[in-house]
Amino acid sequence: MKRKRRLSTPGLSHVDRGGEARMVDVSDKPATLREAVARGHVTMSAEAFGAIKEATLKKGDALHTARLAGIMGAKRTADLIPLCHPLLLSHVDVTVAPASGGYDIEARVRTSGKTGVEMEALTAVSVAALTLYDMAKAVDKTMVIGEIRLISKRGGRSGDYSA
């Protein structure tokens, strides 16, 4: 069955004139300082919260591992999301902090480049949250990963954004 092709919707830079997905050409864009911050939350039982906080999980220190996993996730974003440009990141910081009902995760990502780092920050939070889940699932399979969102971005043609 042949797929019906449609013209792209104005403003969608990841779609060509024939309606096909494409990587955006950033060749003519100037390199600028870019930064993005994303946050998320993992809700869990008191037992899982305590096991993570006290580092008593059989798999090891979940907080340290989640931070490292988030940093690695940011660096591999282009391998995971098909139309993302591979970026040379100058800074990735991931924090995992105790919060009401679980843990908050925040990622701050910077680069000097031609495209933003929003996806890298969101990926860092997502991978860190998945890592917490993986490490504590033996204690609590009811954990919920949620509220992952962009908090702010700086730089680029579209300007700054703050939630």
C-alpha positions in Angstrom: 0.0 0.0 0.0 1.5 3.3 -1.0 1.6 6.0 1.7 -0.1 9.3 0.9 2.5 12.1 0.9 1.5 15.5 2.2 3.1 18.9 2.1 4.9 19.9 5.3 3.2 22.0 7.9 4.6 25.5 8.1 7.0 25.8 11.0 7.9 22.2 11.3 11.6 22.1 10.5 12.0 18.3 10.8 9.7 17.7 7.8 10.6 18.3 4.2 8.3 19.6 1.4 7.1 16.1 0.7 6.2 15.4 4.3 9.1 13.2 5.1 11.1 13.4 8.3 14.6 15.0 7.9 17.4 16.3 10.0 17.5 20.1 10.1 20.4 21.7 8.3 22.1 23.9 10.8 25.1 24.8 8.6 24.3 28.5 8.3 23.5 29.0 12.0 26.0 30.7 14.2 27.5 28.8 17.1 26.2 30.3 20.4 26.3 29.3 24.1 23.4 27.0 24.7 22.1 25.7 28.0 19.0 23.6 29.0 17.7 22.4 32.3 15.2 19.5 32.6 13.6 17.9 35.7 11.7 14.8 36.5 10.5 12.8 39.6 10.4 9.2 40.5 7.7 8.3 43.0 8.3 5.2 45.2 7.5 3.4 48.4 9.1 4.5 51.7 11.1 1.2 51.6 12.6 1.9 48.2 13.3 5.5 49.2 15.2 4.4 52.3 17.1 1.6 50.5 18.3 4.2 47.9 19.1 6.8 50.5 21.0 4.4 52.7 22.7 2.7 49.7 21.6 -0.7 50.8 20.3 -2.0 47.4 21.9 -5.2 46.2 22.9 -3.5 42.9 24.8 -0.8 44.7 24.7 2.9 45.1 21.7 4.0 43.0 22.2 7.7 43.5 25.7 7.7 42.2 24.9 5.2 39.4 21.8 7.3 38.3 23.9 10.4 38.1 26.5 8.7 35.9 23.8 7.1 33.7 22.2 10.5 33.2 25.5 12.0 32.1 26.1 9.1 29.7 22.5 9.4 28.4 23.0 13.1 27.6 26.2 12.2 25.6 24.3 9.5 23.6 21.1 11.4 22.8 21.8 11.4 19.1 22.1 7.6 19.1 18.7 7.3 20.7 16.6 10.0 19.0 16.8 9.7 15.2 16.8 13.4 14.1 19.0 14.8 16.9 22.4 16.2 15.9 25.4 14.7 17.6 26.7 17.5 19.9 30.0 18.2 21.6 28.7 18.9 25.1 30.9 21.2 27.3 29.0 20.4 30.5 26.5 17.9 31.9 25.4 18.0 35.5 22.8 15.6 36.9 21.5 15.8 40.5 19.3 13.3 42.2 17.8 14.6 45.4 15.3 13.3 48.0 11.9 14.8 47.6 8.4 14.2 48.7 7.4 10.6 47.8 10.7 9.8 46.0 13.5 11.5 44.2 13.8 14.6 42.0 16.2 14.5 39.1 17.6 17.6 37.5 20.0 17.8 34.5 21.8 20.9 33.3 23.5 20.6 29.9 25.7 23.2 28.0 27.4 23.5 24.7 28.6 26.1 22.4 27.1 25.1 19.1 24.5 25.6 16.3 21.6 23.7 17.9 20.2 23.5 21.4 20.6 20.9 24.2 17.0 20.5 25.3 16.9 16.9 24.2 20.1 16.1 25.9 18.8 17.5 29.2 15.5 15.6 28.9 17.4 12.4 28.0 19.7 12.8 30.9 16.7 13.0 33.3 15.0 10.1 31.6 18.0 7.8 31.8 18.7 8.7 35.4 15.1 8.0 36.3 15.2 4.6 34.5 18.4 3.8 36.3 16.8 4.5 39.7 13.9 2.2 38.7 16.2 -0.5 37.5 18.3 -0.5 40.7 15.3 -0.5 43.1 12.7 -2.6 41.2 13.5 -5.6 43.5 12.2 -3.5 46.4 9.3 -1.7 44.6 7.9 -2.5 41.3 5.2 0.2 41.7 7.6 3.1 41.2 6.3 5.8 38.8 8.6 7.9 36.6 7.0 11.2 35.7 6.9 14.9 35.4 9.8 15.0 33.0 9.9 18.4 31.5 12.0 21.2 30.2 12.5 23.9 32.8 14.6 26.4 30.9 16.7 26.9 27.8 19.1 29.7 26.8 20.6 30.6 23.5 19.7 30.1 19.9 17.4 31.8 17.4 14.2 31.0 19.3 15.5 32.8 22.4 15.3 32.0 26.0 12.5 29.9 27.6 11.6 29.4 31.3 8.7 27.3 32.5 
